[in-house]
């Protein structure tokens, strides 16, 4: 750790991060592309001898990620950076690896987490040096960020592309979460969700079989969520892969509920489920004969073989 620095001439403002909207990626000129990282949003404050890491909702990550704090201890100050805390496994961000870190608070648990799953701060914006940069266009802030020479083992400044299409292709080929397009001339709108930043995920589609459902609505005849699996063998048993509760239109929830009611079965068609069916304790689950096939959009498979962030697409013919 470097010795304490002289007190800064300015105080860094406490802010909330700027957020992107989901939507089609822009194709017109004047946009740049960045990778969307599967991590925890983090504002890094370097001020005097102090480094603070603050999450999107104000969570203090400073004591939970000491390896990142140490890596930032010798960068110029004052400095306010925007980025994400990421745990890398096999060259890709691991959401499960990050989850194993963010909730640790006891010192011995934190030390074990640093050893087992060290984190990296991926920095994609600089918001304050000895002056505020919020009104400076994104393209200029990006150039300044790259000139700061922040790259080190626990801090990275990833590439950006002047072509959004190239960013999309690169992130897809490297199996990253997605891409964010940023308007080159836009300011940083702290605390706002702005159309100057547009995000799109690289999603996969799974062919699944419905083996159960959670009733909803006043009468219990509408679908709140479906439990899905993939065939284990020709005997009809299913390997459970997740519960899907989003993506349904209201009319679809009611119509699917009627179909599933007619397929009611007395027992579960899922084989050897461990870790539960992904629904809260005490919630009613109804099993069905596994005849209906569906398409589900998802981000990735977890190490336990579950669909992460599944979204309903519809029944298959």
N, C-alpha and C positions, 0 to 999 in steps of 0.2 A: 504494500500500500504506500502510495506517495505521501510526503509530508503535507500538512495543511497548506492550502493556497491562500493568497490574500483575499480579503472579502471582495465580492464582485461589486461593480459600480451600479448594477441594476438588479432588481428582484424579478425573478421569473414569475409570470402570472399563472395561477391555477386555472386550467381549462378542461373542458371535455373534448374528446376527439371528434373530428369530422367523420361522418359516416356516408357510405355509398348506398345508392338505390339499386335494386335488382331490375334487370331489363335487357332488351336487345343491345348488343354492343354497337357503338357508333361506327359508321364507315366513312364519314366525311373527314377532310383534313382538319388538323388542329387538335388532335387527340394523341395521347401516348398511353402505352400499356405497361402494366406491372403484374407480377404474379400475385395471386390471392393465397395467403399462407394460412394453414390450418393450425392457428395458435390462439393465444390470448392477447388482446389489444393492450398495449402498454405505452404510456408516456414516460420518458426518462428525463429527469431533471438533474442536471449537473451544475451545482451552484456552490462556489467556494470549495470547501473540503467535503461537501455533502453530495451523495448520489441518492435520488429517490426514484422508485419505480411505482407507478400508479396505474391501476387497471381502468377499464372503460367506465365502470360504475363507481370509481373512487376507491376500490380495494387497494390497500398498501401491500405491494408485492416485494418491498425492499428486503425484508428479512427472509423471504422465502426463496429468493434467487441471488444468494451472495456471490456466486460465480460471475453473474452479469454485473453486479455492483462493482466488484473488483476490477473487471475489464474496463469499466467506464471511469475509474478513479483517476486516470492520467490524461483524459481527453481535455481539450481546451474548455474553459468556462468563462462566463455562463453559457449554458447550452440546453435547449429544450428539443427533444427528439420524439418523433412519433414512429411506432413500429409494432411488432408482435413478438411475444415470447414463444419460442418454438422448441420442441424436443425432436431431434432428428434420429430416425432409425432406418438403416438400410438406404441412406441417402434421401429419405423423404420425411416430411413432418409426420409425427405420430400423435394423434389426438389422445390416444390412451396413455402414451408416455407423458404427455403434458398433464393429464388429469391426475397422474400419480404424484405430481409436484405441487399443483396450485393450492391444495388443501392442507399441506404440511405447515405446521407452525412451531412445534416444539424443536429446539435446537438440534437434538440428536436425530430427530426424524428428517429435518432439513438436510443435515450432513449426509445422511444415508441416501436421500433423494439426489443430491448433487453427484454422489458417486455412481449411483445406478442409472440416472437419466439426466445428465447435464443439459442445461438449456442454452439457447442462443437468442440474443435479441436481434431480430431482423429489422433494420431501420429503413423506412421508406420516405421520411420527410424530416426536414429541419424547420422549426417554427420560431426559434429565438436564438440569437447569439448575444452580442452586446446591444442589439436592437431587435425590435419585433419584426417578424417576417410574414405575418399573416396576410398582408395585402400584396406581397410580392407574388407574381405569377408562378404557378406550379413548375413550369419549365425552368425558371431561374432558381427556384428553391432546390430543385433536383440537381442542377449543376453545382450549386454551393455544397449540397450534401456530399456529392462525389469528391469534392475538393478537400474535405475534412480528413481524409485518410483514417476512417474509423475502423476499417477491417482488422480484426484480430480473432483469436480462437472462439471467443464467446460473443462477439459482435460482428454482424455482417451487413453490408449494404448491397442488396441484390441488384441484378441488372434491370434496366427499364428499356422499353422499345419505342421508337418513334412510329412504328406500325402496330396498331392494335391486333391486326390479323396475325402478325408474326408472334406477338405475345401469346395469343390464344393457342396457336399451333405448338409453341415451345412448352407451355404449361401443360397442354394435353399430352404431348409426347413424353414429358417427364412425370406424368401422373400426379400433378399437383392439384389442389382443390379447385382452382379456377383462375380467372383473370379479372383485373380491374382496369377499366379505361378512365383516364383522367384528362380533363380539358386542359390543354397546355397553358392557356392564358388565365386560368381561374385562380382566385385567392383561396386561402384556407379558411373555411367557415366553421370555426370551433363550435362544437355542440350541435351542429346542424346535419341533417341528412339531405344531401344535395345531389341534384342531377348533373353536377359537374364531375361526379364520380359515379361510374356505372359498373356494377359487378355481374359476373356470370360464372356459374359453377360448371365443372365438367361432371355431368351426372351419367350414371349407368342405368340400364333397364334390366330387370329380372323377370323371368317367367315363373310365377309362383302358383300354388294351389291353396285355396282357402280351407282351413281346417277348423275354424271357430270364429266367434265374433263377440263383441261387447255391445249389448243393447243400449240405446239412448233414446232421448225424447220422453215425453210424458207417458206415453203408452208402452214404452220399451220395444216398439216395433221398428224403430229406426236404427241404423248402424252408427255406433260411436267409433268403433275401430274393428278391423278384421285381423285375425291371427293367421299368418301364412307360413307355408313351408315348401320344401322341394321334395320330390319323391325319393325315398330311401331305397326302395326296391320294388319289385313287381307286386308285392303283397299289399300295396296301398298305404303303408305307413309313411309319414312325412317327417323330415328333419325340420324342426322349427327354426325359422330365420328372422321372425320379428312380428311386431304389432304395428299396423298401419292405421293412423287416425286422421291424416290430412290429405287434401286433394279431392275430396268428394263434393259434388254439388248436393244441395238439400234434397232434391227429388231423387237423386241417385242413392242417397242414404236410405230413403224410404223404400224404394223399389228393391234394392239389394237386401234389405231387411226381410221383405216378403219372400224373396227367393231362398234366403238362408233358413227362414222359419220352416219351410217345406222340407229342408234337408236335415232337420234336427237328428242328432245321434246321441246315444246315451253315454258315450265315452270318448276320450280324446284320441284323435288319429295321429298325434305327434309321438314320435319314438324318443324315449330317454331324454326328456327335457331337463336340463340343468340350469339353475339360475332363474327359474320362473318364466312366465309367459309375457313379461314386459308390461303387465297391468298392475295397478296398485292393489294391495291386499284388501280383501273384502269386496272387490268389484265382481259383479256377476259375469261369468264367461259361459257361453253356450257353444257346444261343439256341433259340428255338422259332418255329414258324409262328404269326403273330399272329392267333389266332382267339378266345382267351378274353378277355372283357371283365370288368372289375372296378370296384368302387367303393373309393376311397381318401379318407380324411379328412385334411385338411391345414390349416395355419395361413394360409399365403399363398404366392404365387409370388415367387421371388427375381428380381432383375434379369436373371439368366441363364436364366430360364424354368424353374427347377426347383421342385418342390414342397417347401416347408419343413415339417419335422416330419410327414412322411406316416405315416399309420396305416392298416393294412388293415381294410376293412369286409366284404369278401366278393365272391364272383363274382356277376355279373349273370345273370339268366335268359337 
